[in-house]
Amino acid sequence: MATLSVSQPPVAGFSFENCKRNAALQTEVNKLGCSLPAARKTGTTICGIVFKDGIVLGADTRATEGMIVADKNCSKIHYISPNIYCCGAGTAADTEMTTQIISSNLELHSLSTGRLPRVATANRMLKQMLFRYQGYIGAALVLGGVDCVGPHLYSIYPHGSTDKLPYVTMGSGSLAAMAVFEDRYKPDMEEEDAKRLVRDAIAAGIFNDLGSGSNIDLCVITKGKVDYLRPHDEANKKGVRRVNELEALHPTGDYKYKRGTTAVLTKATTPLNLEVVEETVQTMDTS
Amino acid sequence: MAAAATMMPFGQQISSQNTLIPDWTSKEVSTGTTIMAVEYDGGVVIGADSRTTTGAYIANRVTDKLTPIHDRIFCCRSGSAADTQAIADVVTYQLGFHSIELDEPPLVETAANLFRSSCYRYREELTAGIIVAGWDRRGGGQVYSVPIGGMLVRQPVSVGGSGSTYIYGFMDSNYKPGLNKEQCLELTAAALSLAMERDGSSGGVVRLASISEDGVERRCILGNQLPKFSTH
């Protein structure tokens, strides 16, 4: 039997078919009382500032999956080009892949122009890609670098809008970090002051926001030099577990402190006088 | 402006389950805004506030919403920050190309029509309210309004954005045709201050620019230098 089929030309643009399916699945699953697996988000505090000689970028190192910490020491400062780095907040996979795609395209572009890439170029590429996906790529980025024109710092939102500013913060801890910046930022700071300010801003995010934690990574970009300081500051050190001599190879000890760690100031013993009233033994049936 | 509700129904569902992640990490960036443009004989004066919000958080308190499209043509952006930035970039490219083809400076009406064409074609997907203003040799100073939906209309004075609703009365009573440049600048600064005082989504500093044959002159009035109106 011959069937007439009209060949449809491929529809341009992103297909949002699966989004309807996901929404339908969500409501069905909620009726059963369970929930769909949560995408791993970098809860996050990220920030950046422009100082006298260049840019300082900072980030915490906690990646969360719902309410659980999935990675205690993940790297949120991504390489874009030798003179440009990008911090990423939002969905971990989205920030990782977006920065890798733009890094690759920017390297090809740089080979084509024969020049070191400019931060404005990376900003354009990122904003145009994110706008194309209408906010469905959950990547909130802090892009910073030094090029032939000078140091530049951009914040890029998931829907594709960008702001060019002297200091920016993003992520769930951004309010805590911005409070530190608004208090102590000055234009044309020295490198050590700038590093200290960024470290304090990220620390504010780590200690006041549940989605951020662990250590502080810094990246200092100046003309001709990049210092990737990972970790710059171990703000949260893990306790050391007690290890028996027998189990030295596989420590399975606990976090108890040994007797004498807390000083004993006074000791008072009160003996309880108990009378034995009745004693019975009931044998267990072990047949 | 309530841009997020229509744009991302799925996004809001997913984020509402986790109350530890606040709404401003998922809300779209909106230029809440008050924008304004006035014609005078020989040019135009444009002005805007400087606040960009994501939900209840001010993402950028020193935004520049007066975007150059060409040497003597500017646009004032209100609505979704991503949409207006993307449209402005597209129109800047189209107008620059057109101007090179023509080998003369482009008309303000041309720029306005390019904005209208993008805003009308994609009206279902966009939230963008734009005022196009500039100077050209043929028509002098001109102001064109391209609100949400993609209408195009030329007006001697135009206000836009969420804060504009608070100053329609002020504009109706205080604007008269035939003002000179200084009077236009004062009127714009006063109107924007009043709107910023009442609208939560507008604030920061007042950015002004005057465009004429001689060029573009930009000014910034800081918060403590704004004209004061209330005595209590």
Boltz contact constraints between the chains, C-beta under 6 A:
constraints:
  - contact:
      token1: [A, 19]
      token2: [B, 10]
      max_distance: 6.0
  - contact:
      token1: [A, 23]
      token2: [B, 10]
      max_distance: 6.0
  - contact:
      token1: [A, 131]
      token2: [B, 82]
      max_distance: 6.0
  - contact:
      token1: [A, 131]
      token2: [B, 86]
      max_distance: 6.0
  - contact:
      token1: [A, 135]
      token2: [B, 8]
      max_distance: 6.0
  - contact:
      token1: [A, 157]
      token2: [B, 29]
      max_distance: 6.0
  - contact:
      token1: [A, 159]
      token2: [B, 28]
      max_distance: 6.0
  - contact:
      token1: [A, 159]
      token2: [B, 82]
      max_distance: 6.0
  - contact:
      token1: [A, 160]
      token2: [B, 82]
      max_distance: 6.0
  - contact:
      token1: [A, 161]
      token2: [B, 29]
      max_distance: 6.0
  - contact:
      token1: [A, 161]
      token2: [B, 81]
      max_distance: 6.0
  - contact:
      token1: [A, 161]
      token2: [B, 82]
      max_distance: 6.0
  - contact:
      token1: [A, 161]
      token2: [B, 85]
      max_distance: 6.0
  - contact:
      token1: [A, 163]
      token2: [B, 60]
      max_distance: 6.0
  - contact:
      token1: [A, 172]
      token2: [B, 21]
      max_distance: 6.0
  - contact:
      token1: [A, 172]
      token2: [B, 25]
      max_distance: 6.0
  - contact:
      token1: [A, 210]
      token2: [B, 20]
      max_distance: 6.0
